[in-house]
Amino acid sequence: MPEADPSLTTTSTAEAAAPSRPRVGSGGSRGLLSAFEIPADEQEGGASHSRWVNRDIQPIEEARRTWRFVTFNNYWLLVNTNISTYLTGSSLIALGLSWWQTLICIIVGNLLATFFVLLNSLPGAYYHIGFPVVNRMVWGMWGSQFAIWNRIFLSLVWYGFTAWVGGECVYVMLLSWDPALEDHIPNTIPEDTGMTTAQFVAYIVFNVVSLPVIWIRPHKLERFFYVAASITMVFFVVLLVWALATMGSDGFGSTITASSELPVSGGPSSLSWVMVYGIVSMIGSIAAGILNQNDYARFATEPRHAIWGQAFSFPLFGIVCGAMGMLVTAALQQRFGGDALWNPPDVFSRLITDSGGADPGTRAAAFFAGLCLVVSQIGVNVPGNALSGGFDLAATFPRYINIRRGAFLTAVLSVVVNPWRLVNTATTFLTVLSSYSVFLGPMTGLMVANYLVICRRKINVDDLYQGVESIYWFDSGVNWRAFVAWAVGTAPTLPGFIGAVNTSVVMPDGATELYYISYLYGFFASGLTFVLLHRLFPVRNLDSFVSSKETPEELMRFYADKWELYSAENGDFPADEQIPKSEEA
């Protein structure tokens, strides 16, 4: 690999400007497999695809970079203003924290998470490439599959969980129509599954009504975001106002009035360590979204839209929704005889039950509440989970799967995670949210360290779509340094992780405390180790490219123009997005 890409000085011709075409084996897939290859019309104009590229994972051209400041604002409104975020207070209060201690955890956790989101959005915002492709420069062309499959697994888990909660919202709507719903849909499912037949029917209905939204291309989601974000914001504000206005003379329940009885210090069960755990669990609850944020940042019209569009909206909506969950639950607690009903669908189901199903006003309110919550859950589940799975599956099988196919596969396969078993108790819910960050924090640290320190913001975009000739090929397609660094950030926290998942296993206090800071430890330990390994065992052709005279800004402009022209010349735009001929020259 030469020290600098010679084509940087010869961009006046189309030939020089075209990205290096990926090499496709002469044999290819034939017979049965060829029948599943992506048709030309699904490639939106017949874009070439090979083992390393199809149109959905190549750098996003200008026509598809449609996400502006408001789009990112609405995206995070949907992702951070939903039932899962609303429930975070319940998880922390269940650990023994008071309401104000819980609020501190929510605020600090969201601010730290925003920092990590912004850092990990930079490659996508500036080079217009997504999470699977960015990881090729970290783990190697083949080694990146490790990170990608981890994210695919999380997409399945989170899609299934969010869809189940969405099914609970559909159940409220059905119950408002027929208060005797459980009698009219006899239960044939064993009790130990944690659901009834009627609830499972509602879950299936939610999945079906989500399918049309999954069909929408990511760069065309802006209108849906406007509608869904507006409905979500209005609903949660109205819910808060109604709860406070009808609270009655008894005031707030014990959710807010109770104080913490935890000792201030003295090991992992002390107030200080539980608050640390609460803060890190806030990061852990969105760790999967932090990890693959390049998938969305690459759609930014300009980098500043991805940066500023997330810097304010991410913490704002996460903090407000978490605080709102505590206020509404406490305001309604006396109404329900002291029971703290955290889950909004449970609140409206209880209102119908308490009225005996005879109050038309209550049933109408429950129906529209359920409808708003369904829109909210679709708004977080499709872009946050279905599309994430679609992005990753498209990068794993680019000949056979594009984003749309991958998103539908994610939705279909998500049922295998048995989501109805994930929400049995508040403490289990918190563990499910945060524990996997043991593995994700180190992965995120590797990505950030690689981009900012090792590569110094320089990316050879063409080589991310090549095979053995790529500077990111490393050793047989695998960068062993990444695996070692990831292990350094992960292994020490595993004993505490095991103790959290299986409470019958007793671990030393030190192991538990390290687990409590697992995301922070993993992020910085893996990132630092990765940098040191690249210094001790340099990659000659990569270092040659990084040390070239071109600035990161020059490389960003060069590759953006190069792939823009490549897309235009190869017909990679849908008919309604073709660049006018007067602008192609």
ABEGO torsion letter per residue (X at the ends): XBABBAAAAAAABAAAABBBBBBBBAAEBBEAAAAABBBAAAAGGGBBBBAABBAAABBBBAAABABBAAAAAAAAAAAABBAAAAAAAAAAAAAGBBAAAAAAAAAAAAAAAAAAAAAAAAAAAAAGBBAAAAAAAAAEAAAAAAAAAAAAAAAAAAAAAAAAAAAAAAAAAAAAABAAAAAABBBABBAAAGBBAAAAAAAAAAAAAAAAAAABBAAAAAAAAAAAAAAAAAAAAAAAAAAAAAAEAAEBBAAAABBBABBABGEAABAAAAAAAAAAAAAAAAAAAAAAAAAAAAABABAAAAAAAAAAAAAAAAAAAAAAAAAAAAAAAAAAGGBBBABAAAAAAAAAAAAGGABAAAAAAAAAAAAAAAAAAAAAAAAAAAAAAAAAAAAABAAABBAAAAAAAAAAAAAAAGAAAAAABAAAAAAAAAAAAAAAAAAAAAAAAAAAAAAGGBBBAAAAABBAABAAAEBGGBBAAAAAAAAAAAAAAAAAAAAAABAABBBBAAAAAAAAAAAAAAAAAAAAAAAAAAAABBBAAAAAAAABABBAAAAAAAAAAAAAAAAAAAGABBAAABBBAAAAX
